[in-house]
Amino acid sequence: MKTAENIIADIKRLAPDQQEKVIDFVASIIDQEEFSEEETALILQASEEAKQGINMSGPFRGEEAINYLRRLRKAKF
């Protein structure tokens, strides 16, 4: 089995355009976020409702809007 050092040495031997492909691949893996099935379902539902013009946040006035935004900032997604 190759070690990380072996793979890095192999990458250094590649042509610059091939190195770029490896970099793009690694970056795509790092940028991926994992969502639970429940989170994915909520995101898809919100997307569909947004397409239908459904306002999920409701009409707010004054302090209601501020409190809602504070809750969103603290929420974990």
C-alpha positions in Angstrom: 0.0 0.0 0.0 1.3 3.4 -0.9 1.8 6.0 1.8 0.9 9.7 1.5 4.5 10.5 0.9 4.6 8.1 -2.0 1.6 9.6 -3.6 2.9 13.1 -3.1 6.1 12.1 -4.8 4.1 10.6 -7.7 2.1 13.8 -8.0 5.3 15.9 -8.1 6.4 13.8 -11.1 3.3 14.6 -13.1 3.1 17.2 -15.8 1.7 20.5 -14.5 -1.7 20.0 -16.3 -2.0 16.6 -14.6 -1.1 18.0 -11.2 -3.9 20.5 -11.7 -6.4 17.7 -12.3 -5.3 16.1 -9.0 -5.6 19.4 -7.2 -9.1 19.9 -8.6 -10.1 16.4 -7.5 -8.8 16.8 -4.0 -10.4 20.3 -3.7 -13.7 18.8 -4.8 -13.5 16.2 -2.0 -12.7 18.8 0.6 -15.5 21.1 -0.5 -18.2 18.5 -0.1 -20.3 18.8 2.9 -22.2 15.8 4.3 -25.8 16.3 5.2 -28.1 13.8 7.0 -31.0 12.4 5.1 -33.3 14.6 7.2 -31.3 17.7 6.4 -31.3 16.8 2.7 -35.0 16.3 2.7 -35.5 19.7 4.4 -33.3 21.4 1.9 -35.1 19.8 -1.1 -38.5 20.7 0.4 -37.4 24.3 0.9 -36.1 24.4 -2.7 -39.4 23.1 -4.1 -41.4 25.6 -1.9 -39.2 28.4 -3.0 -39.8 27.5 -6.7 -43.5 27.7 -5.9 -43.1 31.1 -4.3 -43.9 29.9 -0.8 -42.4 32.2 1.8 -41.2 30.0 4.6 -40.1 32.7 6.9 -43.5 34.3 7.3 -44.2 38.0 7.5 -42.3 39.7 10.4 -42.5 43.0 12.1 -39.7 44.7 14.0 -38.3 42.6 16.8 -39.8 39.4 15.3 -37.5 39.7 12.3 -34.4 40.4 14.5 -35.2 37.3 16.6 -35.7 35.1 13.6 -32.4 36.2 12.1 -30.6 35.6 15.4 -32.1 32.0 15.5 -30.9 31.4 11.9 -27.4 32.5 12.8 -27.3 30.1 15.7 -28.9 27.2 13.8 -26.7 24.3 12.8 -27.2 23.1 9.2 
